């Protein structure tokens, strides 16, 4: 497959100009160096309303890629570190009793965003992992028999380390099935590694990014539909 061929095929539909998608890809590649194919696959996942699993070792830029995707598309972004003591309520939210009104008020968790980075997802218990299943499949969560819709688009960008398994819980097949793409980033080439170091010495590489597409434009150019 030649470079960019996948994105060209996804932008030939109605109302999806290839020029803007190419600009989006170019901006992300300007901060996520030397991994053009990974950027292309990530954009395919987003435009195809699919969740993405980044399976690689720490330090290869998984968080940078997620932040660049969110900033370039004006999507809301939340990052949550999955640990063994993370509870489902820490992810989806909890109902709190208010003494003044004598009612329960729902406090939404970090899953109520548009691009959720679930960092090291396999370090959480299966109970917490399963809390994501309804959100990933239905675009909603249920707390205390009440269903709360998530704002569209909703994409989970999950990461896991394929080399260290101590203290981890393998993702069940039912959860693996929720991911459209499974991407391995890998270390940059030696020629790009120097550029990466120089960039990071200059500060936050994602801080100055401007949206290439607004949220509304992104929805119009992808398969997303607001509920």
C-alpha positions as CSV (number, residue, x, y, z in Angstrom):
1,X,0.0,0.0,0.0
2,X,1.4,3.4,-1.0
3,X,1.6,6.1,1.7
4,X,-1.8,7.9,2.1
5,X,-3.7,5.4,0.0
6,X,-5.9,4.4,2.9
7,X,-6.9,8.0,3.7
8,X,-7.6,8.7,0.1
9,X,-10.1,5.9,0.0
10,X,-11.9,7.2,3.1
11,X,-12.2,10.7,1.8
12,X,-13.9,10.0,-1.5
13,X,-17.3,9.8,0.1
14,X,-19.8,12.6,0.1
15,X,-18.6,15.9,1.6
16,X,-15.2,14.7,2.7
17,X,-12.5,16.7,0.9
18,X,-9.1,14.9,0.8
19,X,-7.2,18.2,1.2
20,X,-8.4,18.8,4.8
21,X,-7.7,15.3,5.8
22,X,-4.2,15.6,4.4
23,X,-3.7,18.8,6.3
24,X,-4.9,17.0,9.5
25,X,-2.4,14.2,8.9
26,X,0.4,16.6,8.2
27,X,-0.1,18.6,11.4
28,X,-0.1,15.4,13.5
29,X,3.0,14.2,11.8
30,X,4.7,17.5,12.6
31,X,4.7,16.6,16.3
32,X,4.5,12.8,16.1
33,X,7.7,12.3,14.1
34,X,8.7,9.4,11.9
35,X,5.5,7.4,12.2
36,X,3.4,8.3,9.1
37,X,1.7,4.9,8.9
38,X,0.7,5.0,12.5
39,X,-0.9,8.4,12.1
40,X,-2.7,7.3,9.0
41,X,-4.1,4.2,10.8
42,X,-5.2,6.3,13.8
43,X,-7.0,8.7,11.5
44,X,-8.7,5.8,9.7
45,X,-9.9,4.5,13.1
46,X,-11.3,8.0,14.1
47,X,-13.0,8.6,10.7
48,X,-14.4,5.1,10.8
49,X,-15.8,5.6,14.3
50,X,-13.6,2.8,15.7
51,X,-11.8,2.4,18.9
52,X,-8.0,1.9,18.8
53,X,-5.6,-0.2,20.8
54,X,-2.0,0.9,20.9
55,X,0.1,-2.0,22.0
56,X,3.7,-1.0,22.6
57,X,6.3,-0.3,25.2
58,X,6.3,3.0,27.2
59,X,8.0,6.0,25.8
60,X,7.2,5.7,22.1
61,X,4.7,8.6,22.0
62,X,1.3,7.0,22.6
63,X,0.1,10.0,24.7
64,X,1.5,12.5,22.2
65,X,-0.4,10.9,19.4
66,X,-3.7,10.9,21.4
67,X,-3.2,14.6,22.4
68,X,-2.3,15.6,18.8
69,X,-5.4,13.9,17.5
70,X,-7.7,15.7,20.0
71,X,-6.1,19.1,19.5
72,X,-6.2,18.9,15.7
73,X,-9.9,17.9,15.6
74,X,-11.1,20.1,18.5
75,X,-12.4,17.0,20.4
76,X,-12.6,16.8,24.1
77,X,-9.8,14.8,25.6
78,X,-9.4,12.9,28.9
79,X,-6.6,10.6,30.1
80,X,-7.0,8.1,32.8
81,X,-4.3,5.8,34.2
82,X,-5.6,2.3,34.7
83,X,-4.3,0.7,37.9
84,X,-5.3,-2.4,39.9
85,X,-7.2,-0.3,42.4
86,X,-9.2,1.7,39.8
87,X,-13.0,1.2,40.4
88,X,-15.7,1.3,37.7
89,X,-17.1,4.4,39.4
90,X,-13.7,6.1,39.0
91,X,-14.3,5.7,35.2
92,X,-18.0,6.2,34.5
93,X,-19.0,8.4,37.5
94,X,-21.1,8.0,40.6
95,X,-24.4,9.2,42.1
96,X,-24.0,11.4,45.2
97,X,-26.7,12.2,47.6
98,X,-27.4,15.9,48.1
99,X,-28.7,16.7,51.6
100,X,-30.2,20.1,50.5
101,X,-32.4,18.7,47.8
102,X,-32.7,15.1,49.2
103,X,-31.9,13.8,45.7
104,X,-29.1,11.9,44.1
105,X,-26.9,13.9,41.7
106,X,-24.8,12.1,39.1
107,X,-21.2,13.2,38.9
108,X,-19.8,12.0,35.5
109,X,-16.4,10.4,35.3
110,X,-13.6,10.9,32.7
111,X,-15.4,8.6,30.2
112,X,-17.7,11.6,29.5
113,X,-15.4,13.0,26.8
114,X,-14.9,12.5,23.1
115,X,-11.4,11.1,22.9
116,X,-10.5,8.9,26.0
117,X,-7.0,7.8,26.5
118,X,-7.2,4.6,28.6
119,X,-3.5,4.2,29.6
120,X,-2.3,0.7,30.3
121,X,-5.9,-0.6,30.2
122,X,-4.8,-4.2,31.1
123,X,-3.5,-3.1,34.5
124,X,-7.1,-2.6,35.7
125,X,-9.3,-5.5,37.0
126,X,-11.7,-7.2,34.6
127,X,-14.6,-5.5,36.5
128,X,-13.2,-2.1,35.7
129,X,-12.3,-3.1,32.1
130,X,-15.9,-4.2,31.6
131,X,-17.2,-0.8,32.6
132,X,-15.9,0.4,29.3
133,X,-17.8,-2.2,27.2
134,X,-21.2,-0.4,27.2
135,X,-19.5,2.9,26.5
136,X,-17.5,1.5,23.6
137,X,-20.3,-0.4,22.0
138,X,-23.4,1.7,22.8
139,X,-22.0,5.2,23.4
140,X,-23.7,5.3,26.8
141,X,-23.2,4.2,30.4
142,X,-25.7,3.0,33.0
143,X,-25.3,4.0,36.6
144,X,-28.0,3.1,39.3
145,X,-30.4,1.9,36.6
146,X,-30.1,5.3,34.8
147,X,-28.7,5.5,31.3
148,X,-26.5,8.5,30.4
149,X,-25.6,9.1,26.8
150,X,-22.1,10.1,25.8
151,X,-21.4,13.0,23.5
152,X,-20.6,12.0,20.0
153,X,-18.1,11.3,18.7
154,X,-16.7,9.0,21.4
155,X,-13.5,7.1,20.8
156,X,-11.4,5.1,23.2
157,X,-7.6,5.1,22.5
158,X,-6.3,2.4,24.8
159,X,-2.7,1.4,25.4
160,X,-1.0,-1.7,26.8
161,X,2.5,-2.9,27.2
162,X,3.0,-6.2,25.3
163,X,6.3,-7.1,27.2
164,X,5.5,-6.9,30.9
165,X,2.6,-8.9,32.2
166,X,3.2,-8.9,36.0
167,X,0.2,-7.4,37.7
168,X,-1.9,-7.3,34.5
169,X,-5.2,-8.7,33.4
170,X,-5.5,-9.9,29.8
171,X,-8.2,-8.2,27.8
172,X,-11.1,-10.6,27.2
173,X,-12.2,-11.4,23.7
174,X,-15.4,-9.5,24.1
175,X,-13.4,-6.4,24.8
176,X,-10.8,-7.0,22.1
177,X,-13.7,-7.2,19.7
178,X,-14.6,-3.6,20.4
179,X,-11.4,-2.3,18.9
180,X,-11.3,-1.6,15.2
181,X,-7.5,-1.3,15.0
182,X,-4.6,-2.7,16.9
183,X,-1.5,-0.6,16.3
184,X,2.2,-1.1,17.2
185,X,4.2,2.1,17.0
186,X,7.8,1.0,17.6
187,X,10.9,3.1,18.2
188,X,11.7,5.8,15.7
189,X,14.5,5.5,13.2
190,X,17.9,6.8,14.3
191,X,17.6,9.7,12.0
192,X,14.3,10.7,13.6
193,X,15.3,10.0,17.2
194,X,17.6,13.1,17.3
195,X,14.7,15.3,16.1
196,X,12.4,13.9,18.7
197,X,14.9,14.7,21.5
198,X,15.3,18.2,20.2
199,X,11.6,18.8,19.9
200,X,10.9,17.7,23.5
201,X,13.7,19.9,24.8
202,X,11.7,22.8,23.5
203,X,8.7,22.1,25.7
204,X,5.2,20.7,25.1
205,X,5.0,19.8,21.4
206,X,1.2,19.7,21.4
207,X,0.6,23.0,23.2
208,X,0.6,25.2,20.1
209,X,-1.6,23.0,17.9
210,X,-4.6,24.6,16.3
211,X,-7.7,22.7,15.1
212,X,-7.5,21.7,11.5
213,X,-11.1,20.6,11.7
214,X,-13.8,21.8,14.1
215,X,-15.8,19.2,15.9
216,X,-18.7,19.8,13.5
217,X,-16.5,19.5,10.5
218,X,-15.0,16.3,11.8
219,X,-18.4,14.8,12.4
220,X,-19.4,15.7,8.9
221,X,-16.3,14.2,7.3
222,X,-16.5,10.9,9.3
223,X,-19.1,8.3,9.8
224,X,-20.2,9.8,13.1
225,X,-23.7,11.0,13.6
226,X,-24.9,13.0,16.6
227,X,-27.5,11.3,18.7
